[in-house]
Amino acid sequence: MNFFSNQRRSLDDAIPQTPIVFATVAAVDESSRSLKLTIEPWGTETGWCRVLRFNDPVWPYKVDQEVLAAVVRGDHGDEQYVVLGLLDGVE
Protein backbone atom coordinates (compact mmCIF):
# COMPACT_ATOMS: atom_id res chain seq x y z
CA MET A 1 0.00 0.00 0.00
CA ASN A 2 1.29 3.46 -0.78
CA PHE A 3 1.31 6.50 1.51
CA PHE A 4 -1.87 7.95 0.00
CA SER A 5 -3.78 4.69 0.55
CA ASN A 6 -2.66 4.54 4.19
CA GLN A 7 -3.59 8.17 4.74
CA ARG A 8 -7.00 7.68 3.10
CA ARG A 9 -7.75 4.61 5.21
CA SER A 10 -6.90 6.54 8.41
CA LEU A 11 -9.19 9.38 7.34
CA ASP A 12 -12.01 6.98 6.44
CA ASP A 13 -11.72 5.30 9.85
CA ALA A 14 -12.00 8.67 11.63
CA ILE A 15 -15.01 10.01 9.72
CA PRO A 16 -18.49 8.57 10.13
CA GLN A 17 -19.51 6.84 6.90
CA THR A 18 -23.25 6.80 7.49
CA PRO A 19 -25.26 9.92 6.55
CA ILE A 20 -27.12 9.75 9.88
CA VAL A 21 -25.23 10.28 13.16
CA PHE A 22 -25.93 10.51 16.87
CA ALA A 23 -24.67 13.68 18.52
CA THR A 24 -24.78 15.73 21.71
CA VAL A 25 -25.53 19.45 21.66
CA ALA A 26 -22.32 21.32 22.56
CA ALA A 27 -23.52 24.93 22.07
CA VAL A 28 -26.77 26.73 21.26
CA ASP A 29 -27.35 30.02 19.43
CA GLU A 30 -31.06 30.78 19.66
CA SER A 31 -30.77 34.05 17.72
CA SER A 32 -29.54 32.26 14.57
CA ARG A 33 -31.41 29.04 15.48
CA SER A 34 -28.30 26.91 15.11
CA LEU A 35 -26.34 24.37 17.16
CA LYS A 36 -22.82 23.04 17.54
CA LEU A 37 -22.66 19.28 18.01
CA THR A 38 -20.27 16.66 19.34
CA ILE A 39 -20.53 13.64 17.04
CA GLU A 40 -20.69 10.33 18.91
CA PRO A 41 -18.70 8.15 19.44
CA TRP A 42 -15.84 10.07 17.80
CA GLY A 43 -16.06 13.18 19.97
CA THR A 44 -15.62 15.43 16.92
CA GLU A 45 -17.15 18.90 17.28
CA THR A 46 -18.95 20.38 14.29
CA GLY A 47 -19.30 23.96 13.18
CA TRP A 48 -22.67 25.68 13.51
CA CYS A 49 -25.47 23.42 12.24
CA ARG A 50 -28.90 24.19 10.94
CA VAL A 51 -32.01 22.50 12.36
CA LEU A 52 -35.21 21.32 10.73
CA ARG A 53 -38.12 23.74 10.99
CA PHE A 54 -40.57 22.92 13.75
CA ASN A 55 -43.91 24.39 14.80
CA ASP A 56 -43.29 24.52 18.55
CA PRO A 57 -43.05 28.20 19.60
CA VAL A 58 -40.46 27.34 22.30
CA TRP A 59 -36.87 26.61 21.17
CA PRO A 60 -36.42 23.00 22.35
CA TYR A 61 -32.62 22.60 22.18
CA LYS A 62 -30.29 22.81 25.19
CA VAL A 63 -26.64 21.88 25.80
CA ASP A 64 -26.03 18.16 26.51
CA GLN A 65 -29.23 16.95 24.82
CA GLU A 66 -28.92 14.03 22.40
CA VAL A 67 -29.96 14.62 18.81
CA LEU A 68 -30.06 12.82 15.49
CA ALA A 69 -28.30 14.63 12.64
CA ALA A 70 -27.76 14.11 8.92
CA VAL A 71 -24.39 14.63 7.26
CA VAL A 72 -24.38 16.44 3.93
CA ARG A 73 -21.05 15.91 2.15
CA GLY A 74 -19.82 18.14 -0.65
CA ASP A 75 -17.70 17.26 -3.66
CA HIS A 76 -14.47 18.51 -2.07
CA GLY A 77 -14.73 16.63 1.22
CA ASP A 78 -16.52 19.41 3.09
CA GLU A 79 -19.38 18.49 5.40
CA GLN A 80 -22.41 20.18 6.89
CA TYR A 81 -24.73 18.76 9.50
CA VAL A 82 -28.48 19.25 9.72
CA VAL A 83 -30.14 18.44 13.05
CA LEU A 84 -33.18 16.25 12.46
CA GLY A 85 -34.52 16.38 16.01
CA LEU A 86 -34.19 15.44 19.64
CA LEU A 87 -33.84 11.84 20.77
CA ASP A 88 -36.08 10.58 23.56
CA GLY A 89 -34.27 9.19 26.55
CA VAL A 90 -33.38 9.63 30.15
CA GLU A 91 -32.52 13.24 30.98
DSSP file (Angstrom, degrees, kcal/mol; ACC not computed):
  #  RESIDUE AA STRUCTURE BP1 BP2  ACC     N-H-->O    O-->H-N    N-H-->O    O-->H-N    TCO  KAPPA ALPHA  PHI   PSI    X-CA   Y-CA   Z-CA
    1    1 A M              0   0    0      0, 0.0     2,-0.1     0, 0.0     0, 0.0   0.000 360.0 360.0 360.0 139.9    0.0    0.0    0.0
    2    2 A N     >  -     0   0    0      1,-0.1     4,-2.1     4,-0.0     5,-0.2  -0.360 360.0 -97.8 -88.9 174.2    1.3    3.5   -0.8
    3    3 A F  H  > S+     0   0    0      1,-0.2     4,-2.6     2,-0.2     5,-0.2   0.887 122.1  53.1 -58.4 -42.9    1.3    6.5    1.5
    4    4 A F  H  > S+     0   0    0      1,-0.2     4,-2.7     2,-0.2    -1,-0.2   0.913 108.5  50.0 -62.1 -42.5   -1.9    8.0    0.0
    5    5 A S  H  > S+     0   0    0      2,-0.2     4,-2.4     1,-0.2    -1,-0.2   0.908 112.1  47.6 -62.5 -42.7   -3.8    4.7    0.6
    6    6 A N  H  X S+     0   0    0     -4,-2.1     4,-2.0     2,-0.2    -1,-0.2   0.912 113.4  47.9 -63.8 -42.2   -2.7    4.5    4.2
    7    7 A Q  H  X S+     0   0    0     -4,-2.6     4,-2.1     2,-0.2    -2,-0.2   0.907 112.0  49.8 -65.8 -41.7   -3.6    8.2    4.7
    8    8 A R  H  X S+     0   0    0     -4,-2.7     4,-2.8     1,-0.2    -2,-0.2   0.904 109.2  51.5 -64.0 -42.6   -7.0    7.7    3.1
    9    9 A R  H  X S+     0   0    0     -4,-2.4     4,-2.1     2,-0.2    -1,-0.2   0.912 109.5  50.1 -62.8 -41.5   -7.7    4.6    5.2
   10   10 A S  H  X S+     0   0    0     -4,-2.0     4,-1.2     2,-0.2    -1,-0.2   0.910 112.6  47.2 -61.9 -42.3   -6.9    6.5    8.4
   11   11 A L  H  X S+     0   0    0     -4,-2.1     4,-1.3     1,-0.2     3,-0.4   0.914 110.8  51.2 -65.8 -43.1   -9.2    9.4    7.3
   12   12 A D  H  < S+     0   0    0     -4,-2.8    -1,-0.2     1,-0.2    -2,-0.2   0.862 108.6  52.2 -62.1 -36.6  -12.0    7.0    6.4
   13   13 A D  H  < S+     0   0    0     -4,-2.1    -1,-0.2     1,-0.2    -2,-0.2   0.796 111.1  47.7 -69.1 -28.1  -11.7    5.3    9.8
   14   14 A A  H  < S+     0   0    0     -4,-1.2    -1,-0.2    -3,-0.4    -2,-0.2   0.693 102.7  69.7 -87.5 -20.2  -12.0    8.7   11.6
   15   15 A I  S  < S-     0   0    0     -4,-1.3     2,-0.1    -3,-0.2    -1,-0.0  -0.834  89.6-112.2-104.5 134.0  -15.0   10.0    9.7
   16   16 A P        -     0   0    0      0, 0.0    -2,-0.1     0, 0.0    -3,-0.1  -0.419  23.4-160.7 -62.2 134.6  -18.5    8.6   10.1
   17   17 A Q        +     0   0    0     -2,-0.1    -4,-0.0    -4,-0.1    -5,-0.0   0.645  65.0  84.5 -93.7 -16.7  -19.5    6.8    6.9
   18   18 A T  S    S-     0   0    0      2,-0.1    53,-0.1     1,-0.1     0, 0.0  -0.606  77.1-134.5 -84.2 146.7  -23.3    6.8    7.5
   19   19 A P  S    S+     0   0    0      0, 0.0    52,-3.2     0, 0.0     2,-0.5   0.612  91.7  65.4 -76.4  -9.6  -25.3    9.9    6.5
   20   20 A I  E     +A   70   0A   0     50,-0.2     2,-0.3    48,-0.0    50,-0.2  -0.953  68.3 176.4-115.1 130.8  -27.1    9.7    9.9
   21   21 A V  E     -A   69   0A   0     48,-3.0    48,-2.7    -2,-0.5     2,-0.3  -0.930  29.6-124.7-132.6 154.7  -25.2   10.3   13.2
   22   22 A F  E     +A   68   0A   0     18,-0.5    18,-2.4    -2,-0.3     2,-0.3  -0.762  40.3 169.9 -90.0 144.3  -25.9   10.5   16.9
   23   23 A A  E     -AB  67  39A   0     44,-2.2    44,-2.8    -2,-0.3     2,-0.4  -0.972  31.6-130.6-151.5 164.0  -24.7   13.7   18.5
   24   24 A T  E     -AB  66  38A   0     14,-2.1    14,-2.5    -2,-0.3     2,-0.4  -0.960  35.7-110.0-117.1 138.0  -24.8   15.7   21.7
   25   25 A V  E     + B   0  37A   0     40,-2.7    39,-3.0    -2,-0.4    12,-0.3  -0.538  36.5 175.3 -69.7 123.0  -25.5   19.5   21.7
   26   26 A A  E     +     0   0A   0     10,-3.0     2,-0.3    -2,-0.4    11,-0.2   0.730  65.5   4.9 -99.5 -29.6  -22.3   21.3   22.6
   27   27 A A  E     - B   0  36A   0      9,-1.5     9,-2.2    35,-0.1     2,-0.4  -0.989  61.7-150.0-156.3 151.2  -23.5   24.9   22.1
   28   28 A V  E     - B   0  35A   0     -2,-0.3     2,-0.4     7,-0.2     7,-0.2  -0.981   8.4-174.2-128.4 135.2  -26.8   26.7   21.3
   29   29 A D  E  >> + B   0  34A   0      5,-2.4     5,-1.9    -2,-0.4     4,-0.9  -0.841   5.7 179.4-126.8  93.7  -27.3   30.0   19.4
   30   30 A E  T  45S+     0   0    0     -2,-0.4     3,-0.1     1,-0.2    -1,-0.1   0.831  77.0  62.3 -64.4 -32.9  -31.1   30.8   19.7
   31   31 A S  T  45S+     0   0    0      1,-0.2    -1,-0.2     2,-0.1    -2,-0.0   0.876 117.5  28.2 -64.5 -36.8  -30.8   34.0   17.7
   32   32 A S  T  45S-     0   0    0     -3,-0.4    -1,-0.2     2,-0.1    -2,-0.2   0.436 106.7-127.4 -99.4  -0.7  -29.5   32.3   14.6
   33   33 A R  T  <5 +     0   0    0     -4,-0.9    18,-0.5     1,-0.2     2,-0.3   0.941  65.3 127.1  53.3  53.9  -31.4   29.0   15.5
   34   34 A S  E   < -BC  29  50A   0     -5,-1.9    -5,-2.4    16,-0.1     2,-0.3  -0.925  42.9-152.9-137.7 162.7  -28.3   26.9   15.1
   35   35 A L  E     -BC  28  49A   0     14,-1.8    14,-3.7    -2,-0.3     2,-0.4  -0.930  12.7-139.1-133.2 153.0  -26.3   24.4   17.2
   36   36 A K  E     -B   27   0A   0     -9,-2.2   -10,-3.0    -2,-0.3    -9,-1.5  -0.933  31.8-160.0-105.8 141.8  -22.8   23.0   17.5
   37   37 A L  E     -B   25   0A   0     10,-0.5     9,-2.5    -2,-0.4     2,-0.5  -0.841  22.7-141.0-122.6 156.2  -22.7   19.3   18.0
   38   38 A T  E     -BD  24  45A   0    -14,-2.5   -14,-2.1    -2,-0.3     2,-0.3  -0.981  31.3-136.0-111.2 114.9  -20.3   16.7   19.3
   39   39 A I  E  >> -BD  23  44A   0      5,-3.2     4,-2.8    -2,-0.5     5,-0.8  -0.550  31.7-103.3 -75.9 129.5  -20.5   13.6   17.0
   40   40 A E  T  45S+     0   0    0    -18,-2.4   -18,-0.5    -2,-0.3    -1,-0.0  -0.756  89.8   4.8 -98.0 145.2  -20.7   10.3   18.9
   41   41 A P  T  45S+     0   0    0      0, 0.0    -1,-0.3     0, 0.0    -2,-0.1  -0.946 127.0  56.9 -92.3   9.9  -18.7    8.2   19.4
   42   42 A W  T  45S-     0   0    0      2,-0.1    -2,-0.2     1,-0.1     3,-0.1   0.754  88.7-136.9 -76.4 -24.9  -15.8   10.1   17.8
   43   43 A G  T  <5 +     0   0    0     -4,-2.8     2,-0.4     1,-0.3    -3,-0.2   0.659  48.1 153.8  77.4  14.7  -16.1   13.2   20.0
   44   44 A T  E   < -D   39   0A   0     -5,-0.8    -5,-3.2    -6,-0.0     2,-0.4  -0.631  37.4-139.6 -80.5 130.3  -15.6   15.4   16.9
   45   45 A E  E     -D   38   0A   0     -2,-0.4    -7,-0.2    -7,-0.2     2,-0.1  -0.752  15.8-148.2 -92.3 137.8  -17.2   18.9   17.3
   46   46 A T        -     0   0    0     -9,-2.5     3,-0.1    -2,-0.4     2,-0.1  -0.381  17.0-108.8 -91.1 172.3  -19.0   20.4   14.3
   47   47 A G  S    S-     0   0    0      1,-0.2   -10,-0.5    -2,-0.1     2,-0.2  -0.088  70.4 -45.9 -78.6-166.9  -19.3   24.0   13.2
   48   48 A W        -     0   0    0    -12,-0.1     2,-0.3   -14,-0.1   -12,-0.2  -0.490  67.4-156.3 -69.4 133.3  -22.7   25.7   13.5
   49   49 A C  E     -C   35   0A   0    -14,-3.7   -14,-1.8    -2,-0.2    33,-0.2  -0.819  10.2-127.4-114.1 148.5  -25.5   23.4   12.2
   50   50 A R  E     -Ce  34  82A   0     31,-1.1    33,-2.9    -2,-0.3     2,-0.3  -0.510  22.9-143.6 -84.9 161.8  -28.9   24.2   10.9
   51   51 A V  E     - e   0  83A   0    -18,-0.5    33,-0.2    31,-0.2     3,-0.1  -0.899  23.5 -97.5-124.1 155.8  -32.0   22.5   12.4
   52   52 A L        -     0   0    0     31,-2.0     2,-0.1    -2,-0.3    32,-0.0  -0.396  49.5 -99.1 -66.4 149.1  -35.2   21.3   10.7
   53   53 A R        -     0   0    0     -2,-0.1     2,-0.3     2,-0.0    -1,-0.1  -0.430  45.8-174.8 -67.8 143.3  -38.1   23.7   11.0
   54   54 A F        -     0   0    0      2,-0.1    -3,-0.0    -2,-0.1    -1,-0.0  -0.951  30.1-135.0-139.1 159.1  -40.6   22.9   13.7
   55   55 A N        +     0   0    0     -2,-0.3    -2,-0.0     2,-0.0    -1,-0.0   0.525  68.4 111.8 -95.0  -7.0  -43.9   24.4   14.8
   56   56 A D        -     0   0    0      1,-0.2    -2,-0.1     2,-0.1     0, 0.0  -0.525  61.9-146.2 -68.4 126.9  -43.3   24.5   18.5
   57   57 A P  S    S+     0   0    0      0, 0.0     2,-0.5     0, 0.0    -1,-0.2   0.678  80.4  76.1 -70.2 -14.9  -43.1   28.2   19.6
   58   58 A V  S    S-     0   0    0      2,-0.0    -2,-0.1     1,-0.0    -3,-0.0  -0.851  91.1-118.6-100.4 128.6  -40.5   27.3   22.3
   59   59 A W        -     0   0    0     -2,-0.5   -29,-0.0     1,-0.2    -1,-0.0  -0.507  28.6-164.1 -63.2 118.3  -36.9   26.6   21.2
   60   60 A P        +     0   0    0      0, 0.0     2,-0.3     0, 0.0    -1,-0.2   0.582  50.1 100.5 -88.3  -8.8  -36.4   23.0   22.3
   61   61 A Y        +     0   0    0     25,-0.0     2,-0.3     4,-0.0   -31,-0.0  -0.607  40.0 166.3 -92.0 136.5  -32.6   22.6   22.2
   62   62 A K    >   -     0   0    0     -2,-0.3     3,-1.6   -35,-0.0   -37,-0.3  -0.950  45.1 -81.1-138.0 156.9  -30.3   22.8   25.2
   63   63 A V  T 3  S+     0   0    0     -2,-0.3   -37,-0.2     1,-0.2     3,-0.1  -0.292 113.0  22.6 -58.1 141.7  -26.6   21.9   25.8
   64   64 A D  T 3  S+     0   0    0    -39,-3.0    -1,-0.2     1,-0.3     2,-0.2   0.383  88.1 132.4  78.8   1.9  -26.0   18.2   26.5
   65   65 A Q    <   -     0   0    0     -3,-1.6   -40,-2.7   -40,-0.1     2,-0.4  -0.529  58.4-119.6 -76.8 151.6  -29.2   16.9   24.8
   66   66 A E  E     +A   24   0A   0     21,-0.3    21,-2.5   -42,-0.2     2,-0.3  -0.768  37.5 176.7 -93.0 136.5  -28.9   14.0   22.4
   67   67 A V  E     -AF  23  86A   0    -44,-2.8   -44,-2.2    -2,-0.4     2,-0.5  -0.880  30.1-125.3-133.1 164.6  -30.0   14.6   18.8
   68   68 A L  E     -AF  22  85A   0     17,-2.4    16,-2.8    -2,-0.3    17,-1.2  -0.949  34.9-176.7-108.2 132.7  -30.1   12.8   15.5
   69   69 A A  E     -AF  21  83A   0    -48,-2.7   -48,-3.0    -2,-0.5     2,-0.4  -0.926  20.9-135.6-132.0 154.8  -28.3   14.6   12.6
   70   70 A A  E     -AF  20  82A   0     12,-2.8    12,-2.3    -2,-0.3     2,-0.5  -0.898  17.8-137.2-108.9 139.9  -27.8   14.1    8.9
   71   71 A V  E     - F   0  81A   0    -52,-3.2     2,-0.6    -2,-0.4    10,-0.2  -0.835  12.2-164.2 -96.8 128.9  -24.4   14.6    7.3
   72   72 A V  E     - F   0  80A   0      8,-3.4     8,-2.0    -2,-0.5     2,-0.4  -0.958  12.1-161.1-113.1 113.4  -24.4   16.4    3.9
   73   73 A R  E     - F   0  79A   0     -2,-0.6     6,-0.2     6,-0.2     2,-0.1  -0.795   3.2-147.4-101.1 135.0  -21.0   15.9    2.2
   74   74 A G    >   -     0   0    0      4,-3.4     3,-1.1    -2,-0.4    -1,-0.0  -0.313  31.7 -98.9 -88.9 176.7  -19.8   18.1   -0.6
   75   75 A D  T 3  S+     0   0    0      1,-0.2    -1,-0.1     2,-0.1    -2,-0.0   0.755 119.4  51.2 -67.2 -26.2  -17.7   17.3   -3.7
   76   76 A H  T 3  S-     0   0    0      2,-0.1    -1,-0.2     0, 0.0     3,-0.1   0.078 125.2 -92.2-104.9  23.3  -14.5   18.5   -2.1
   77   77 A G  S <  S+     0   0    0     -3,-1.1     2,-0.2     1,-0.3    -2,-0.1   0.472  81.6 138.5  84.8   1.3  -14.7   16.6    1.2
   78   78 A D        -     0   0    0     -5,-0.0    -4,-3.4     1,-0.0     2,-0.3  -0.499  35.3-157.2 -79.9 153.3  -16.5   19.4    3.1
   79   79 A E  E     - F   0  73A   0     -6,-0.2     2,-0.3    -2,-0.2    -6,-0.2  -0.953  15.0-172.5-131.9 147.8  -19.4   18.5    5.4
   80   80 A Q  E     - F   0  72A   0     -8,-2.0    -8,-3.4    -2,-0.3     2,-0.4  -0.978  16.2-143.7-132.6 149.4  -22.4   20.2    6.9
   81   81 A Y  E     - F   0  71A   0     -2,-0.3   -31,-1.1   -10,-0.2     2,-0.5  -0.918   6.6-162.9-115.3 140.7  -24.7   18.8    9.5
   82   82 A V  E     -eF  50  70A   0    -12,-2.3   -12,-2.8    -2,-0.4     2,-0.5  -0.991  21.4-131.7-121.0 123.8  -28.5   19.2    9.7
   83   83 A V  E     -eF  51  69A   0    -33,-2.9   -31,-2.0    -2,-0.5   -14,-0.3  -0.627  18.5-171.5 -78.0 123.6  -30.1   18.4   13.0
   84   84 A L  E     -     0   0A   0    -16,-2.8     2,-0.3    -2,-0.5   -15,-0.2   0.761  53.7 -69.1 -87.3 -27.7  -33.2   16.3   12.5
   85   85 A G  E     - F   0  68A   0    -17,-1.2   -17,-2.4     2,-0.0    -1,-0.3  -0.905  56.9 -55.3 158.3 175.2  -34.5   16.4   16.0
   86   86 A L  E     - F   0  67A   0     -2,-0.3     2,-0.4   -19,-0.2   -19,-0.3  -0.480  44.4-130.7 -78.5 148.5  -34.2   15.4   19.6
   87   87 A L        -     0   0    0    -21,-2.5   -21,-0.3    -2,-0.2     2,-0.2  -0.838  21.3-122.9 -96.7 138.0  -33.8   11.8   20.8
   88   88 A D        +     0   0    0     -2,-0.4     2,-0.3     3,-0.0   -21,-0.0  -0.511  57.3 110.7 -73.2 148.2  -36.1   10.6   23.6
   89   89 A G        -     0   0    0     -2,-0.2     2,-0.3   -23,-0.0   -23,-0.0  -0.974  69.3 -40.7 169.1-175.6  -34.3    9.2   26.5
   90   90 A V              0   0    0     -2,-0.3     0, 0.0     1,-0.1     0, 0.0  -0.566 360.0 360.0 -73.7 130.0  -33.4    9.6   30.2
   91   91 A E              0   0    0     -2,-0.3    -1,-0.1   -26,-0.0    -3,-0.0   0.379 360.0 360.0-112.1 360.0  -32.5   13.2   31.0
